Amino acid sequence: MISRSLLRQLPARVAAGAFVLHSGLGKRKADEDTAGKLHGWASSTYPVLGKLDARRFTRLLAAGEMATGAALLMPFVPAVVAGAVLTGFSGALLGLYATTPGMRRKGSILAH
């Protein structure tokens, strides 16, 4: 039997999970140019990622996105676990948006 708690969470988990999973699936076979751009953005914010090859980074990013999306879509994954995974993933993205020039509008809340 599905609990009321899960039923309340289901729309948000499905929406977020499908979006993140789709994004990861799209990055799986990124071309060299796309991989280079993704790697460049990420390594400018998180310099430790500069040690990775752009293609490898993109494959790892895709795998992370697919795992995050899948965790949200699987009803047997506890909400606290799915929430923690999504929080970590979105925190990394927020760091990327907040510190990468050109990723936000002038005068926005995160503008320098």
C-alpha positions in Angstrom: 0.0 0.0 0.0 1.3 3.5 -0.9 1.5 5.8 2.1 -0.2 9.3 2.1 3.2 10.8 2.5 4.5 9.2 -0.8 1.3 10.2 -2.6 1.9 13.9 -1.6 5.5 13.7 -2.7 4.9 11.9 -5.9 4.1 14.8 -8.3 7.2 16.8 -7.2 9.4 13.7 -7.3 8.1 12.7 -10.8 8.5 16.2 -12.2 12.0 16.8 -10.8 13.1 13.2 -11.4 12.0 13.1 -15.0 13.6 16.5 -15.7 17.0 15.5 -14.2 16.9 12.0 -15.7 16.2 13.5 -19.2 19.0 16.0 -18.8 21.5 13.2 -17.9 20.3 11.0 -20.8 20.9 13.9 -23.2 24.5 14.3 -22.0 25.4 10.7 -22.3 26.6 11.0 -25.9 27.6 14.6 -26.0 29.9 15.6 -28.8 33.4 16.9 -28.2 32.4 20.5 -28.4 29.6 20.2 -25.9 31.8 18.1 -23.5 34.4 20.8 -23.7 32.0 23.6 -22.9 30.4 21.7 -20.0 33.9 20.8 -18.6 35.1 24.4 -19.0 32.1 25.9 -17.1 32.5 23.3 -14.3 36.2 23.5 -14.0 36.2 27.3 -13.9 34.0 27.0 -10.8 35.4 23.8 -9.3 39.1 23.8 -10.3 39.6 20.2 -9.1 37.5 19.1 -12.1 40.1 20.5 -14.5 42.2 17.3 -13.9 39.5 15.2 -15.7 39.3 14.8 -19.4 36.3 16.7 -20.8 34.6 13.5 -22.2 35.1 11.6 -19.0 33.7 14.6 -17.0 30.7 14.7 -19.2 30.1 11.0 -18.8 30.4 11.3 -15.0 28.0 14.3 -15.0 25.5 12.4 -17.1 25.7 9.4 -14.8 25.2 11.6 -11.7 22.2 13.3 -13.3 20.7 9.9 -14.3 21.3 8.5 -10.8 19.7 11.6 -9.2 16.7 11.4 -11.5 16.3 7.7 -10.9 16.5 8.1 -7.1 13.7 10.7 -7.3 11.5 8.4 -9.6 11.9 5.3 -7.5 9.1 5.3 -4.9 11.0 2.8 -2.6 13.9 5.3 -2.2 13.1 7.1 1.1 12.3 10.8 0.8 15.2 11.8 3.0 17.6 10.0 0.7 16.1 11.3 -2.5 16.0 14.8 -0.9 19.7 14.6 0.1 20.7 13.5 -3.3 18.7 16.3 -5.0 20.1 18.9 -2.4 23.7 17.9 -3.2 23.1 18.1 -6.9 21.2 21.3 -6.9 23.8 22.9 -4.5 26.6 22.1 -6.9 24.5 23.7 -9.8 23.7 26.8 -7.7 27.5 27.2 -7.0 28.1 26.9 -10.7 25.5 29.5 -11.6 26.5 31.9 -8.8 30.2 32.0 -9.6 30.4 31.6 -13.4 30.4 34.9 -15.3 27.6 35.1 -17.8 25.3 32.6 -16.1 23.0 35.1 -14.5 21.4 38.5 -15.4 22.9 41.8 -14.3 21.1 43.0 -11.2 19.9 39.5 -10.2 20.0 38.3 -6.7 23.2 36.3 -7.4 25.0 39.0 -9.4 28.3 40.2 -8.1 
